[in-house]
């Protein structure tokens, strides 16, 4: 979200043999990313955090490309 909070969707697995492992999920690119890459990190807005963590919404519903204008390229 522009100038807002977001989280990156991921999965964590704990295995007694290897310890903790994680992966960050990707989705098809939204319009802001398409000129640069064919995938983008799956971003979740604050209203989706609880649904992601509890599994109360489907991943197909939550894991969507960002909408046009949500991401901006800038410099500090």
C-alpha positions as CSV (number, residue, x, y, z in Angstrom):
1,X,0.0,0.0,0.0
2,X,1.4,3.5,-0.8
3,X,3.2,4.8,2.3
4,X,1.6,2.1,4.3
5,X,2.5,-1.1,6.2
6,X,2.7,-4.4,4.4
7,X,4.0,-7.9,5.1
8,X,5.5,-10.5,2.8
9,X,3.6,-13.8,2.6
10,X,5.8,-16.7,3.5
11,X,5.8,-20.2,5.0
12,X,7.9,-21.5,7.9
13,X,8.6,-25.2,8.6
14,X,10.4,-26.6,11.6
15,X,12.1,-29.9,11.1
16,X,14.0,-31.7,13.9
17,X,16.7,-32.8,11.4
18,X,17.3,-29.5,9.7
19,X,15.8,-26.9,12.0
20,X,13.7,-24.0,10.8
21,X,13.3,-23.3,7.1
22,X,11.2,-20.6,5.3
23,X,10.3,-19.5,1.9
24,X,8.9,-16.2,0.6
25,X,6.0,-16.6,-1.8
26,X,5.7,-14.9,-5.2
27,X,2.8,-14.2,-7.5
28,X,2.4,-12.9,-11.1
29,X,3.6,-9.3,-11.3
30,X,1.2,-6.4,-10.9
31,X,1.3,-3.5,-13.3
32,X,4.0,-1.6,-11.4
33,X,6.4,-4.6,-11.5
34,X,5.6,-6.0,-15.0
35,X,8.2,-3.7,-16.7
36,X,10.9,-5.0,-14.4
37,X,10.2,-8.7,-13.7
38,X,7.9,-11.6,-14.4
39,X,7.1,-12.3,-10.7
40,X,6.7,-10.3,-7.6
41,X,6.8,-11.0,-3.8
42,X,3.3,-11.7,-2.4
43,X,2.5,-8.6,-0.3
44,X,-0.2,-8.6,2.4
45,X,-1.8,-5.5,3.7
46,X,-2.6,-5.1,7.5
47,X,-6.2,-6.1,7.0
48,X,-5.0,-9.5,5.6
49,X,-2.4,-10.4,8.3
50,X,-4.8,-12.2,10.7
51,X,-6.4,-14.1,7.9
52,X,-3.0,-15.3,6.6
53,X,-1.7,-16.3,10.0
54,X,-4.8,-18.1,11.0
55,X,-5.6,-19.6,7.7
56,X,-9.2,-18.2,7.8
57,X,-9.1,-17.0,4.2
58,X,-8.0,-19.0,1.1
59,X,-4.5,-18.4,-0.2
60,X,-6.0,-17.8,-3.6
61,X,-7.9,-14.9,-2.2
62,X,-5.0,-13.4,-0.4
63,X,-2.1,-14.0,-2.8
64,X,-2.7,-11.5,-5.5
65,X,-0.5,-9.2,-7.6
66,X,-0.4,-5.6,-6.3
67,X,-2.7,-3.1,-7.9
68,X,-1.6,-0.3,-10.1
69,X,0.0,2.5,-8.1
70,X,0.5,0.5,-4.9
71,X,4.3,0.3,-5.5
72,X,6.5,3.2,-6.5
73,X,10.2,3.3,-7.4
74,X,12.0,6.1,-5.6
75,X,15.3,7.0,-4.0
76,X,16.1,8.1,-0.5
